[in-house]
Amino acid sequence: MSRSLAELTREAIELPQQQRLTLARLLLDASDAASLEPLPEVEAAWEDEIAQRIAAIDAGQIKGKAWDTVLQDINKRFSW
């Protein structure tokens, strides 16, 4: 028997903050809203952010991490 939306909502609200945020992101990604056309100003802001990050890496101001290390950090943080 499936649980009601009210039950699922109550359980979701009781999750630790990081797990609630992860659940919210998963639900948003799975929704139709994820397929909407991005706003041009948002896309431009992301392009600027990406360019700034690349410039900082090229200038030696910041260092990247190996993908395996990033995944380990995520797993530690969210306790999957």
Backbone bond lengths (Angstrom), bond angles and torsions (degrees), N, CA, C in turn:
res aa  C-N    CA-C-N  psi(-1)  N-CA   C-N-CA  omega(-1)  CA-C   N-CA-C  phi
1 M - - - 1.445 - - 1.529 108.92 -
2 S 1.312 117.49 132.64 1.460 120.39 -177.82 1.527 110.52 -82.67
3 R 1.325 114.32 153.01 1.461 120.23 179.53 1.518 110.04 -83.54
4 S 1.320 115.53 154.26 1.461 120.04 -179.60 1.525 110.28 -77.87
5 L 1.320 114.70 162.81 1.460 120.34 177.24 1.526 110.36 -59.28
6 A 1.311 117.56 -38.59 1.469 121.35 179.60 1.528 110.54 -62.05
7 E 1.329 116.97 -41.79 1.465 120.52 178.62 1.519 111.25 -65.65
8 L 1.321 115.95 -45.59 1.462 119.86 179.14 1.526 111.15 -62.03
9 T 1.330 115.93 -41.72 1.465 120.31 179.10 1.520 110.60 -62.52
10 R 1.316 116.91 -46.10 1.474 121.40 179.22 1.537 110.17 -58.65
11 E 1.327 116.98 -44.78 1.465 120.64 179.13 1.521 111.04 -64.94
12 A 1.335 116.85 -41.21 1.464 120.41 -179.74 1.520 111.20 -63.61
13 I 1.320 117.25 -40.99 1.471 121.32 -179.64 1.524 111.05 -64.49
14 E 1.313 116.72 -28.84 1.473 120.83 -178.83 1.532 112.77 -81.53
15 L 1.320 117.67 -8.95 1.466 120.38 178.68 1.526 110.16 -66.87
16 P 1.337 116.58 154.74 1.471 119.24 171.93 1.532 109.69 -60.35
17 Q 1.312 115.82 154.29 1.463 121.19 -174.40 1.523 113.09 -51.39
18 Q 1.319 118.48 -48.48 1.463 120.49 -177.02 1.529 111.58 -62.04
19 Q 1.317 117.19 -38.09 1.465 119.90 178.59 1.527 110.74 -70.35
20 R 1.341 117.68 -36.30 1.472 120.19 175.32 1.524 110.40 -61.87
21 L 1.343 116.36 -43.19 1.457 120.23 -179.97 1.531 111.06 -64.31
22 T 1.327 116.50 -40.34 1.460 120.58 177.93 1.528 110.28 -64.00
23 L 1.319 116.80 -43.98 1.466 121.23 178.32 1.526 110.58 -61.63
24 A 1.318 116.72 -43.21 1.465 120.61 178.96 1.524 110.74 -60.33
25 R 1.320 116.72 -43.93 1.466 120.50 179.91 1.531 110.36 -63.70
26 L 1.322 117.02 -43.20 1.464 120.34 179.31 1.526 111.26 -61.83
27 L 1.328 116.91 -42.04 1.458 120.57 179.03 1.524 111.54 -66.69
28 L 1.327 116.46 -41.64 1.465 119.58 178.32 1.522 111.35 -64.45
29 D 1.317 115.98 -41.81 1.459 119.95 179.58 1.522 111.50 -63.81
30 A 1.316 116.76 -32.05 1.459 121.02 -178.07 1.527 112.38 -83.79
31 S 1.315 117.38 -10.68 1.463 120.39 -175.84 1.524 111.93 -84.76
32 D 1.281 114.87 167.79 1.464 120.50 177.09 1.522 111.15 -65.81
33 A 1.327 117.64 -25.83 1.462 120.85 -179.45 1.519 111.15 -59.68
34 A 1.314 117.28 -28.81 1.461 120.76 -179.69 1.526 111.39 -66.48
35 S 1.320 117.06 -20.85 1.462 119.48 -177.67 1.533 112.95 -95.11
36 L 1.335 117.65 1.45 1.459 120.43 178.73 1.515 110.96 -68.28
37 E 1.315 115.77 153.29 1.464 120.90 177.42 1.523 109.59 -65.95
38 P 1.311 117.82 132.61 1.468 119.54 178.75 1.527 110.70 -69.79
39 L 1.315 115.50 151.00 1.458 120.68 177.46 1.520 109.31 -73.24
40 P 1.317 117.84 138.30 1.473 120.65 -179.01 1.527 113.37 -55.97
41 E 1.338 117.60 -39.24 1.470 119.44 -179.48 1.527 111.99 -68.40
42 V 1.325 116.44 -31.50 1.465 120.25 177.14 1.526 109.34 -71.05
43 E 1.316 116.22 -44.10 1.465 120.44 177.64 1.526 110.80 -60.47
44 A 1.336 116.76 -42.46 1.469 120.71 179.20 1.520 110.50 -63.78
45 A 1.318 117.27 -40.09 1.468 120.74 179.05 1.526 110.45 -63.80
46 W 1.343 116.54 -41.15 1.466 119.42 178.08 1.522 111.18 -65.65
47 E 1.310 116.95 -40.80 1.466 120.10 178.43 1.528 110.52 -60.90
48 D 1.345 116.66 -41.80 1.469 120.48 177.15 1.528 110.76 -62.69
49 E 1.323 116.58 -44.16 1.464 120.93 -179.62 1.529 110.71 -61.70
50 I 1.312 116.22 -44.52 1.467 120.71 179.48 1.519 110.58 -61.84
51 A 1.332 116.44 -44.97 1.468 120.47 179.69 1.529 110.87 -61.71
52 Q 1.329 117.15 -40.96 1.471 120.68 178.81 1.527 111.32 -64.72
53 R 1.323 116.67 -41.29 1.466 119.91 179.66 1.527 111.23 -66.42
54 I 1.317 116.77 -41.60 1.470 120.31 178.05 1.523 110.18 -62.90
55 A 1.332 116.66 -43.34 1.467 120.77 178.82 1.526 110.98 -61.98
56 A 1.328 117.75 -40.49 1.466 121.43 179.30 1.531 110.56 -65.59
57 I 1.317 117.45 -38.66 1.468 120.74 177.24 1.526 109.86 -66.56
58 D 1.327 116.15 -47.21 1.466 120.48 -179.87 1.529 111.95 -60.92
59 A 1.330 116.41 -33.48 1.467 120.89 -179.41 1.526 112.06 -82.70
60 G 1.334 117.24 -2.61 1.460 120.48 -180.00 1.520 113.58 76.40
61 Q 1.324 117.68 14.86 1.464 121.41 -179.17 1.528 111.94 -77.97
62 I 1.316 116.28 -29.27 1.464 121.06 176.84 1.519 108.82 -136.56
63 K 1.322 115.05 158.74 1.445 121.68 -179.21 1.517 109.68 -120.10
64 G 1.304 116.64 142.49 1.450 120.60 176.98 1.522 111.51 -81.75
65 K 1.339 115.20 172.20 1.460 122.06 177.06 1.527 108.56 -120.95
66 A 1.305 115.59 150.64 1.465 120.73 174.44 1.531 108.71 -65.91
67 W 1.325 117.19 145.46 1.458 121.93 -178.17 1.528 111.37 -56.91
68 D 1.320 118.40 -39.97 1.465 121.34 178.48 1.525 110.86 -59.73
69 T 1.325 116.76 -39.61 1.459 121.12 179.00 1.525 110.30 -66.84
70 V 1.320 116.93 -40.94 1.469 120.93 178.26 1.523 109.85 -60.88
71 L 1.322 117.23 -46.16 1.464 120.74 179.42 1.528 111.55 -62.00
72 Q 1.325 117.26 -40.60 1.466 120.47 177.54 1.521 110.53 -62.64
73 D 1.326 117.03 -43.08 1.464 121.39 178.41 1.528 111.32 -60.95
74 I 1.334 116.34 -41.95 1.466 120.49 178.81 1.523 110.26 -63.77
75 N 1.318 116.28 -46.39 1.462 119.97 -179.45 1.523 111.92 -61.87
76 K 1.315 118.39 -38.55 1.468 121.41 177.36 1.524 110.85 -66.33
77 R 1.321 115.11 -41.46 1.459 119.94 -175.97 1.514 113.02 -69.30
78 F 1.326 116.96 -39.32 1.464 120.13 -174.15 1.522 113.96 -102.31
79 S 1.298 118.37 -5.54 1.474 121.98 177.57 1.522 112.99 48.15
80 W 1.306 117.67 54.37 1.464 121.62 -178.18 1.472 108.95 -59.95
